[in-house]
Amino acid sequence: MRCGADGLVVTARPSRAWTPAEFTEAVHWMGPLRVPGLRVLFAALIGTGVALGAVNVLAISPAERHHAGWLAGVMPAALSIGSMLGGLAYGRHAWPGAPAKHLVAASIGFAAGWLPLLPDPAPAVAVLGAVLPGTFLAPLLTAAFLTVDRLAPYGESTETFAWLIACIGVGQATGTALASLADAAGALLVAAVPLAGAATALWLLHRFNDRLSA
């Protein structure tokens, strides 16, 4: 019955007479990247993606050293649980200040959250340690989406959000590669990869925060 109804809609006179509207406005060759604030945000999100991409390697490496295979799955899950809790806390209140300020605050917590994992802690401590950066992940990403919504050029919101997702993905691939290369040099260097990515994101968001508020 549904298929028949769809066929009637498609073959009806209004449907057959409809033609898409022509887009006459000139499109800038850089698209959303022409906005300085978006360039800062996208570069910072690559750093955030680096931290996320390094997590799997960061979990596998101590799992092998401590003969705790379960850690490879539980540690990324702990990061996700922390993100869920942080998202719930962030969504329950109307926090003061603009999303650009929230980005900096969340990035501070996200970067600091990786510090307890530097000394190669015991597996149980590593799981708890993974919860810490995760707590700030959802607020950080939420503030990023809100900032994109404010800065996206008129008529280019879809493309702008696609850039946001793509930059996080590029960062994740880079983080996984860097952590894999660092694994041969020892646990400290592997744990430094997500910290470096998060710290880079924090520096960009703090240094150029005025562009995110424009």
matplotlib code that plots the C-alpha trace (Angstrom):
import matplotlib.pyplot as plt

x = [0.0, 2.9, 4.6, 1.4, 0.9, 4.5, 3.9, 0.9, 2.9, 5.7, 3.4, 1.1, 1.0, 2.6, 5.5, 6.0, 5.9, 8.4, 11.9, 14.7, 15.5, 18.7, 21.5, 22.7, 24.9, 28.7, 30.4, 33.8, 36.5, 37.6, 34.1, 33.8, 37.6, 37.5, 36.3, 39.3, 37.5, 36.6, 40.1, 41.3, 38.5, 39.1, 42.9, 42.2, 39.8, 42.6, 44.5, 41.5, 41.2, 44.9, 44.2, 41.2, 43.0, 45.9, 43.6, 43.4, 47.2, 47.5, 45.2, 46.8, 50.3, 49.8, 47.5, 50.5, 53.0, 50.8, 49.3, 45.8, 44.1, 40.8, 42.4, 42.4, 38.6, 37.8, 40.1, 38.4, 35.0, 36.0, 36.8, 33.3, 31.7, 33.4, 32.2, 28.6, 28.8, 30.4, 27.8, 25.0, 26.6, 27.1, 23.6, 21.9, 22.9, 23.0, 26.7, 27.7, 29.7, 29.9, 30.6, 34.0, 34.9, 33.5, 35.8, 38.8, 37.6, 36.7, 40.1, 41.9, 40.2, 40.7, 44.4, 45.0, 43.1, 45.8, 48.5, 47.8, 48.4, 52.0, 53.7, 52.3, 49.9, 48.5, 45.6, 42.9, 44.3, 44.6, 40.9, 40.0, 42.5, 40.8, 37.5, 39.1, 39.7, 36.5, 34.6, 35.5, 35.2, 31.4, 31.4, 34.3, 32.6, 29.2, 30.8, 32.6, 29.3, 27.7, 30.6, 30.4, 26.7, 27.5, 30.4, 29.2, 28.6, 25.0, 23.9, 27.0, 26.1, 26.1, 29.6, 30.9, 29.7, 31.2, 34.6, 34.3, 33.7, 36.5, 39.1, 38.4, 38.7, 42.0, 43.2, 42.2, 44.1, 47.1, 46.9, 46.7, 49.7, 51.8, 51.0, 51.9, 55.2, 55.9, 55.1, 58.6, 60.1, 58.3, 55.1, 55.9, 56.1, 52.8, 51.0, 52.5, 50.8, 47.2, 48.6, 50.4, 47.3, 45.0, 47.6, 47.9, 44.1, 44.1, 46.8, 45.0, 41.7, 43.1, 45.5, 43.0, 39.8, 38.8, 38.4, 36.0, 33.8, 33.7]
y = [0.0, 2.4, 1.7, 2.5, 5.8, 6.8, 6.1, 8.3, 11.1, 10.8, 10.7, 13.5, 16.6, 18.9, 16.4, 16.1, 19.9, 20.6, 21.7, 22.5, 26.1, 27.4, 28.5, 31.8, 33.0, 32.9, 30.2, 31.0, 28.5, 28.0, 27.3, 27.5, 27.5, 31.2, 32.0, 32.4, 31.1, 27.9, 27.3, 27.6, 25.3, 22.6, 22.6, 22.2, 19.3, 17.6, 17.6, 16.3, 13.6, 12.7, 12.0, 9.9, 7.9, 7.1, 5.5, 2.1, 1.8, 3.3, 0.5, -2.4, -1.5, -1.9, -4.8, -6.7, -5.5, -6.3, -9.5, -8.0, -8.6, -7.2, -3.8, -3.4, -3.2, -1.8, 1.2, 2.7, 1.8, 3.8, 6.8, 6.5, 6.1, 9.3, 11.1, 10.0, 11.2, 14.5, 15.0, 14.5, 17.0, 19.5, 19.2, 19.6, 23.2, 26.4, 27.2, 30.9, 32.3, 31.7, 28.2, 29.5, 29.9, 26.5, 25.1, 26.3, 25.1, 21.6, 21.5, 22.2, 19.2, 17.0, 17.7, 17.4, 14.1, 12.4, 13.2, 10.3, 7.8, 9.0, 6.9, 3.6, 2.9, -0.5, -1.8, -0.8, 2.7, 3.0, 2.3, 5.0, 7.3, 6.9, 8.1, 11.5, 12.8, 11.3, 13.4, 16.5, 15.0, 15.4, 19.0, 19.8, 18.4, 19.9, 23.4, 22.7, 22.0, 25.1, 27.2, 25.8, 26.6, 30.2, 30.7, 28.7, 31.0, 31.3, 28.4, 26.3, 24.7, 21.2, 21.6, 23.2, 20.3, 17.9, 19.6, 19.3, 15.5, 15.1, 17.0, 14.8, 11.7, 12.9, 13.5, 10.0, 8.4, 10.5, 9.7, 5.9, 6.1, 8.2, 6.0, 2.9, 4.3, 5.5, 2.0, 0.8, 3.6, 2.8, 3.4, 7.0, 8.1, 6.3, 8.0, 11.4, 11.2, 11.8, 14.4, 16.2, 16.2, 17.5, 20.1, 21.4, 21.7, 23.6, 26.0, 26.8, 27.4, 29.6, 31.5, 32.3, 32.3, 35.8, 34.4, 31.8, 34.5, 36.7]
z = [0.0, 0.9, -2.5, -4.3, -2.4, -3.2, -6.9, -6.9, -5.3, -7.8, -10.8, -9.7, -11.8, -9.1, -8.8, -12.6, -13.0, -10.1, -11.0, -8.6, -7.9, -9.4, -7.1, -8.4, -5.5, -6.1, -4.0, -2.5, -3.6, 0.0, 1.3, 5.1, 5.4, 4.5, 8.0, 10.3, 13.4, 11.6, 10.5, 14.1, 15.3, 12.6, 13.3, 17.0, 16.4, 14.4, 17.7, 19.6, 17.0, 17.5, 21.2, 20.3, 17.7, 20.0, 22.6, 21.1, 20.9, 24.3, 25.6, 23.7, 24.7, 28.5, 27.9, 26.5, 29.1, 32.0, 30.5, 30.8, 27.5, 28.8, 29.1, 25.3, 25.3, 28.7, 28.5, 25.4, 26.9, 30.0, 27.9, 26.4, 29.8, 30.9, 27.8, 28.5, 32.1, 31.0, 28.4, 30.9, 33.3, 30.6, 29.3, 32.7, 33.2, 31.2, 31.6, 31.6, 28.7, 25.0, 23.5, 22.5, 26.2, 27.0, 24.3, 26.3, 29.6, 28.3, 26.5, 29.7, 31.4, 28.3, 28.1, 31.9, 31.9, 30.0, 32.5, 35.0, 32.1, 31.5, 34.2, 32.8, 35.8, 36.7, 34.6, 37.1, 37.5, 33.7, 33.3, 35.9, 34.2, 30.9, 32.4, 33.2, 29.6, 28.5, 31.0, 29.1, 25.6, 25.1, 26.4, 24.1, 21.1, 22.0, 22.3, 19.0, 17.2, 18.8, 17.6, 14.1, 14.1, 14.9, 12.5, 9.5, 6.4, 5.3, 3.2, 4.0, 7.3, 5.9, 4.4, 7.5, 9.8, 7.3, 7.7, 11.5, 11.2, 8.6, 10.7, 13.7, 11.5, 10.1, 13.6, 14.7, 11.8, 12.6, 16.3, 15.6, 13.3, 15.7, 18.7, 16.7, 15.8, 19.3, 20.8, 19.9, 22.0, 25.2, 27.2, 28.1, 24.4, 23.6, 26.4, 25.3, 21.9, 23.1, 25.6, 22.8, 20.6, 23.3, 24.4, 20.8, 20.6, 23.9, 22.7, 19.5, 21.2, 23.9, 21.6, 19.0, 21.1, 19.9, 16.3, 17.6, 19.1, 16.0]

ax = plt.figure().add_subplot(projection="3d")
ax.plot(x, y, z, "-o")
ax.set_aspect("equal")
plt.show()
